Amino acid sequence: MKIFMIGGTGLLGSEAAKELIARGHEVSSLALPPLPAGAMLPPEMKLEFGNYLEMSDEELKGHLTGCEGFVFAAGVDERVEGPAPIYDLYKKYNIDPVKRLLALCRDCGVQHVAICGSYFSYAAKKWPEKELTKWHPYIRSRIDQEEAAMAFAKDMDVAVLELPYIFGTQPGRKPVWVFLVENVMSMKAATLYPKGGSTMVTVHQVAEAIAGAIERNRGGHCYPIGYYNLTWKEMLKIVHKYLGVPDKKIVTIPNWMYAIGGKKIMKEQQEKGIQGGLHMVKFTDIMCSNLFIDKSEGCDFLGVTDDDIDAAIGDSILLCRDILEKKTQVLGMKGE
């Protein structure tokens, strides 16, 4: 089928385009310039540079007309800070675009839609007692994004992929894990980290999930995406290995100590006149829990297959180290 994608030059979008093309689909994409240095995009993908937020409905319909599928692999995540209320920024890049683009999809006869979301939505539904949407603007925005998407499920097949920790790299693109590597490298004697853990996937597995959502989903569904459930200690052992310190100790700190760090971050944000998407003190409860997702909850149905998570973590860590040591230049995240 013909598929139009927003964000085809990004880490997730470019890998999804490769997977979709390998399955016989025709992919076109709109993305913000510039192209990351060294990025390997599938030559079969028809690419146009531009900002869809600045384009008219008629211009966007020109891309969507004749397409059967649409992939939204853009938006911003919880790393983005800005003036309060920060929710407004997430609404601009994550929610309003879904409402507008899916309305255009409906008008153009698009039948299959896949949207890259966040597994924090899964957490909010799994742990209602934690009131995550109350305390974390970013998590509230992701729940609202899902609700906006599902409102169109009566007109087309709509899938929101609740994506977790993702490992893997794109040449020239800054990984999300630079902060982690910087912290680990700064702690010489031992790595101090809280208890807990997370579900994880490789970027190729995300591509399989996107392709599977386009091909298999019927109706409106939010799919929790998780394949490898690792404790922080298990993940850090892999990180240490690729940083060349396999015997470095990992010391589990108490929750209150992590919360103190979160309080410091929020104080710094306040002094700068900005707000983060997560309430970093309240986030302690999530960080220090095992936010695990079994592959049967989404990956199995979508056809996600086994991959080398160890190698994917390694690729991410090594690129982050090169960035910190100024051995390579990369582009940061954009809102498309």
N, C-alpha and C positions, 0 to 999 in steps of 0.2 A: 504493500500500500504506500501511498504518498504521505509523508509525515513532515510537518513543519515544527521547528524547535526554536524556542527562545533560549539562547545561551549555549550555542553549539561549540564555542571555542573554550569553554570552561572545563575544569577537571571532569565533572560528571557528564556534561553535555557532549564533549568530544568522545568520551569512551562509549557513551550510549549510541552516538551516531555510528561509530565503528561496528558495534554489535548489531544495530538495526540493519545497516547496509550488508553485513555478513549474512543476515537472514533473508536478504533479497528485497528489502524495502528501499524506497527512494527517499532521501532525506535532504531537506533544505533548512537553512538556519539563518537567523538574524542575531547578531552579537555586537557588543561594543568593541571598538578598536582600542589599543593595538593588539595584534596577535602576539602571544608570548614567544620570546626567542627560543627556537628549537622545538616548538610545539608541532607534534605530528598529527595533523588532521587527515581524515580519510579523503583522498582526492576526489572521490565520487560525490562528496557532500557539496551541494550548492550553497555558497556562503555569501551573505551580504552584511556589510558593517553598517550599523546604525543603532539609534536609541529608540526602542519601541515606545517608550514613554512620551517621546516627542512627535510620534507619528500619528496621523489621523486614522480614524476607523477605516476609511476607504483604502488607505495605504496598507493597513494590516490585512484587510480583507483580500487584497491582491495577493498576499502570501498564503492565505488560508484557503482561498477558493480552489477547489479541485483536490484538496487534501482529505484523507480519511482519518488521519491521526495528528495529534498535537502533544508536544512535550514542553512543559515549563520547567527548565533547569536553570532558573535565575533566582533573583531575590537576594536577601541578606540574612545573616544568621546572628546569633547572640553575641558575637565578638564586636559588633558595631555599637559604638557609643555615640551619644549626641545630646542636644538640649532636651530637657524634660518638657513635656512627657515623651519619652522615647517610643512609646507605643505608636505615636503618629508616624514615625519613620518606618516602622515595620508595616503599618497599614499602607503606606505609600508604595513600598516595594514588594510586599508579600500578599496582601489581601486585595487591595483595589485592582491590581493587575489581573488577578484570578477572576474577579467579577467581570471585568471588562473583556478579557481575552476569551473567556468561556462563552460569554454572550455572543461574541463575534464568531466563535466556533459553531455555535448553534445556528446562527444565521447563515453560515457558509456550508452547513451540512456535514461538519466534522463529526465522526461517530465515536472515536476512541481518544481519551485524554489521560495523560499521566503527569502528575505534579510532584515535584521533589519537596517533601515536607520534613518534619523533624520528629524524632522519637520522643521528644519531650511531650508531644501530644499524647503519645502512648502512656507516658508516665503520669500525666494529669488524669487520664481515665483509669489507670491502674490503681492510683493512690488518691482517690477523691478526698480522703481525710487530710491530706497535706495542703489542700487548697492552693495548688501550684499556680492557677490562673490569677489568683488574688495577689500573690506576692511577686510574680515574675511577668513583666509586660511581654517579654518575648514568648513565653509559653502561652499566654493568653492570645497573642497574635496568631500563633500556629493553630490553636483550637479554632479561632475565628476564621482562619484561612480554610480549614477543613470544612467548616459549616458553609462557607461561601461556595466551595467547590461542590459539595454534596447537593446544594440547591439546584444544580444543573443536571443531576443524575436522572431525572425523569425525561430528559431530552437526548442524552448520550451516555456512553459508558465513561465514568469518571473514577480514576484511581489516585489516591494520595498515598505516596510512599513515605512512611515514617522512618526516616533514615537516622542511623546511629553514628558512632565513631566510624569514620571511613579512612582507610589507609591506602596509600598508593600515590604516585606522583605524576605530574605533567611537566615536562621540561619548560622552564621559564615561569612557572606559576608557584607562588608562595604557598606552602602547605599550612594547614591550620595548627600544626604541632610545633611551630618555632618556640612558642612560649614554654612548652613542656621541656623541650631539649635545653633551652636556656636555663631553666630552673634546675634540671638534673645536673647540668654541667657546672652550675654555680655551687652545688653542694658537694664538697670534696670528700669528706670522710664517709658520709652515708647519704642515701636519698631518703628524705623524710616525706612520707605520703600517708594520707588517711586510709582507713579500711574501706572496703567497698569494691565495686567493679562495674563493668559495662559490657554490653553486647557490641560486637565489632564486625565489620565487613570490609572487603577490598573494593576498590573502585570498579573493578571488572564485575564484581557481584552486583553492584548498584546498576551497572549497565544492563546486566541480565534481568534485574528486577524491573527496570524501565521498559525493556523490550517485552518482558512477560506481561506487564500491565497493559501495554498497547494491544498485545495479541490475545490475552486470555480473560482479562477482566470484563465482566458484564454487570451493568448497573453501577451503583455508587458504593465504593468500598475504600476504607483506610487500612492499608496493610502495614503492620509492624514488621520492619525489616531487621532481622538479627540472625547471625549464623554462628559466630564464635563468641562464647561467653567467657570472659577472662576477668579475674580479679585484678585490681591495680598492681598487686605484687607480681602476678604472672606476666602482665604487660610490661612492667618495668624491668623484669629480668631480660626480656627481649630487647628493650631499649638499651640496657646496659651492655648487652652483647655487641650491638652494632656501634656503640660508642667506644668500644674497646676496653670496657671495665667490667667484665663478666662476674667478677668476684666482689663487686661493690655491695655493701650492705644496704638493705632496705629496712627502714625503721618505721613502723606503723605509729602514727601520732593519734592522740585522742581527738574526738570530734570538736571539743571546745578550742583546741589549738588551731584547727582549720578555720573555725568560725572567727577567731581573732584576725587571721589573715584576710578573711572576707570583709571584716569591719574596716580594716586598713584600706582595702581597695575602694570601698564605698566612700570613705572619708576623702581619699584622693580625687575621686570622681566629683564629689561635692565641691571641693576646692577649685576644680577646673570648670565648674558650672555645667557639668554633663551628667548624664544618667546612663546606666547600663541596662541591658535587657534582663539581667538576672539580679535578684536581691541576694548578694553574695553571702550574707549571714544565713538567710533562710535556705540558700542553696546547699548548705552543709548537709541537710537531711537527705538530699538527692545524691550528692557526691559520696557520702559515706554509706550508701546502700548499694545493693547489687541490682542494677537496672539491666536485667537480663531479658532476652527475648528468644524463645525457642524457634528454630527455623520452621517448625510446623505451623506457626502463626501467620506466615506470609511467604517466606522464601520457597517452601516446597510447592505451593500452588503456582507461584510465578515462574518456577523452573530455574531457580538460582542453584548453581552447582558449587561443589567444593573448590577451594582455591588455596593458595599459599599465603596465609595471613602473616606468618613469620617474615617472609620475604617482603610483603607489602609494608609491614611496619618498618622493616629495615630500610627500604627505599625512602620512606618518609623521613626517618631519623637522619640518614646520611645527607639528604638534601638540606634538611634544617641545619645540620652542623656546618655544611658548606656556606649557607647563607650567613650564619652567625660569624663565621671566620672570613666573611667577605670574599669567598672564592667564586661566587656566582651572583648574578643579578636576576631578580625575579619581579613579577607583577603581583600586586596585592589583590584583594577581593573587590569586586565592583557589584553594583546593584543591577546591572544591565538596564 
